Structure formats: structure tokens, C-alpha cells
Amino acid sequence: MQKASPATTPASPSPPARRAGSLSLRLAVFAAAGSALALLLAGILFVSLFRDSVQRNFDARLIAIHKALVGTVVASGDTPAETEIALGEPRFSLPQSGWYWQIRAMESGETVTASPSLFGDRLAVGDLPDASGRPRVLTFTGPGGRDLRAVERQITRADGTRLAVLVAGDARAVFRDISRFATIVVVTLGLFGVLLAVGTAWLVRFGLRPLRDMRAALQAVRNGERTSLGGAWPDEIAPLAEDLDALIASNREIVERGRRHVGNLAHALKTPLAVLKNEAAMEDGPLAERVKGQVGLMQGQISHHLDRARIAAQTNVIGALTPVAPVAEALARVMQKVHGAGRDLLITTECPPDLTFRGEKQDLEEMIGNLLDNACKWAKGRVSLTVQAATGPQTRRARLVIADDGPGLSQEERRQVLARGARLDETKPGSGLGLSIVEELARIYGGALTLERSPWGGLAAVLDLPVTGRGG
């Protein structure tokens, strides 16, 4: 049996690009954070402006009542009694109404007179206003635990008497208005935020749709459904689409040029080697035998390295796809004719109909053909080709198992036959390079070749390859 591994280890593929997260999610998060911050600042600003407006209006009303009270006190010859002051506000006459006025003597701080609504009580203001005559605004707790807002100033009567005149109103109405407005603002901005989030999500999705379309177009190119991106793209990504199309076209051109050079080199070398081999065959002696052996070895090495150059070029072709089932069935029929003549040999295949190999048809034929040929040489009467689909970490994979009922190999022998050109039995024809090409092809396509024990005691060659399709 001949088995071989590649002469050199191919360059390891570049590591996959590290993903930095979803661009849509990033835009949505930034937009949502910005919108939330803007709505929060707007809500704080609206509530603050409304609170200032309500307090100014309330203070303006207190100041107007305060001026009326001061006018009455100044106009009277003496400090008027509480029943003599009418300010046009009935709540000053209702007990514990929350609306009060109070006059204190500046010298003693004692209350001279107060509104009937205090019902004999007094407002615990504390300190007295200064002599500037400017009204001051106070907030304190009044009778019944109510929050009061008051305006107080010092006045001087014609007789030189200095008095502290205070007018207070129930501040709960102010707080209720501010709280009600804040609730309305929160609900309104919250609903607006929800609508803004929905609009942002739609805008992000609509705005990034060309990128999703480009991704789908690239996938179609990779799957062989189209040869270029084409189409009309927005101005921002149109240059990128043009560069990608140019790169795809350049890749195809380089591959085709490489194939032509490989073919030319193969023809240029095969003819001189064939002449040497024929000349050596016409002579007898050890020298002629040595020349024939070395020429055969050179032909095998040239074929091996030319195949390496060819497959390295072919795997760079974007969009190359090959159905697996037709290739497997056709090769099984060919091997049945080649190896089944004069032997009781049964070759069976089992493959899902929709699996597609991500690569060139010629490469798939070479891999399966070498493994089938090897199995048929050593099988006693049975060879099977089974293809199973599985999902890998980043792409779909196919597991091709070619098993025979031959003598098989031990673990040590499996290791030995994977040495390049190694052959455990020189009676079987071959150059020892077949499995080298298979292993190299599989590795270049991102797959692998391993040797295991078959269910019938023979050898099972397991080929792992990238595919598309559901696999049945």
C-alpha cells in the first residue's frame, strides 16, 4: 500500500478577522444613549422653567396682595385691627385656610395684628426683615403642617413706627402644579423616546441595508451564483464595490495565467524525461536501470510539485463549487470497472444529493479517486464511500469515509505510510505520491485526511472538507 504526506508544510492560513461587534447595534446604542441624554436634559429644563414660572406667578400674586396690605397699613392713622383690613381674598377670613397675613413690630418682634384665618395663632417666621425695604421671599411650615410661601418686608409709617408686614400663601398648590407638569413631561418624553427608538432602529436598518446587500452579493459570489457584485450602490460604498469586483477579476486572471504556466512547464519537462526514459529502456546494464529509476522518480516529483502549484492556484478561485454525489458515484463506477474485473469486488456509495464541495471539480475527483483506488487495491471484496454532513464552528463540513475490508494497518503502520513516498508493500503499483496530493489538497482547502480502522477490520480513510447544502 502506498501512502504519502506532503514534502513541505504549506503556509498556515491567516487568522480570521476579529469581529468588533455589530455595527447596527453600535449605532443603535449610541443613538439611544444620545437620545436618552437629550430627552433627560430637555425634561429637566422644561420642569425647571415651569417651576420658575409657577413660582414667579405665585410670588407676583403674593406681592400684589402684600402691596395692598402695606397700602392699607400706611394709610391708616394707627395699626388697623384685623377686621378693618379687606384685601379682596376671602381665604384670609377662613380659619386655617393656608392664606395668612401678619404684622409684627420691628422693635419687639411681637405680632401686632394678623389675619382672621390664623384664628389667634401666629406664624413662626423667626428673624425680622432688614431695613432695605426690599421684599424677601420665605418658605416655611405654617399651622397644620402646611408648607407656606411668603413675602415680607419692613415698612416705616409716618409716625416713625417700623413694622414687618408679611403675606403668606399655601405652597402646596405650587408643588402640585409642578409635580403634575413633571409627570406629564416624563410621560410625554417617555412616549417620544419610544417613538424615537423605533425610528432610530428603522433608520439604522434602512441606512445599513446596502451593507447587508453587499454581504449577500459577496456570499452569492462565493457560492458561485454570480461572478461579480455589480448592481447600483450608494456613493459611500460604490468605490468599495468597484474595488472588490476588480479584485475578483484580477484573482481569476492570475489563476488562469498560473494554470497556463503550469501546463506549459509540464509539457516542457515531460518530453525530455520521456526521451531519457526511452533511451535508457533500449540499453541494458545497471546504469540504464539506474537512469530509468531516477527518471521515474523525477517524473513523480515533477507531477507532485506541479499538482501542488495547480491546486494552490485553484483554491484561490472565488465561487468554485462542485456537487459531491455525482463525482463520488462516477468514480465508484470507474473503479468498479478497473478493479472489479476478475474479482468479486463490491463498491457502494452513500451521499446526500445536495452537498456541494467548495472547490474545483478536478481537485475533488483527484482526492476521492486516489483514496478509492488505494482502497480497491487492498480490499478483499468490499469498499464503501460514505459522505456525511456536519456543521463546523464557522462553516459546514463533510466527512467522506472510504473504507475497505482489506488487511488494514496498525497505528504505527498508519503513521509510517503517511511519510512522503513510503510504501509498505512494493508489490502494489504506484509511486507513493497519491496520498501526498490528497492530504495537501485537503489541507489547502481547510480540510484534513486521517487514517482509521474500518468496521470490517480494514483501513478507513477519512476526508474532512468544506461544503454547502443541508446534507439531506
Secondary structure, DSSP 8 states (H G I E B T S, - for coil): -B----SS--------------HHHHHHHHHHHHHHHHHHHHHHHHHHHHHHHHHHHHHHHHHHHHHHHHHHHHHSSS---GGG---S-GGGTSTT-S-EEEEEETTT--EEEE-GGGTT------S---TT---EEEEEE-GGG-EEEEEEEEEE-TTS-EEEEEEEEETHHHHHHHHHHHHHHHHHHHHHHHHHHHHHHHHHHHHTHHHHHHHHHHHHHHTTS-SS--S---TTTHHHHHHHHHHHHHHHHHHHHHHHHHHHHHHHHHHHHHHHHHHHHT--SHHHHHHHHHHHHHHHHHHHHHHHHHHHHHTT-TT--EEHHHHHHHHHHHHHHHH-TTS--EEEEE--TT-EESS-HHHHHHHHHHHHHHHHHH-SSEEEEEEEEEE-SSSEEEEEEEEE-S----HHHHHHHTSTT-BS-TTS---S-HHHHHHHHHHHTT-EEEEEE-TTSSEEEEEEEEEES---
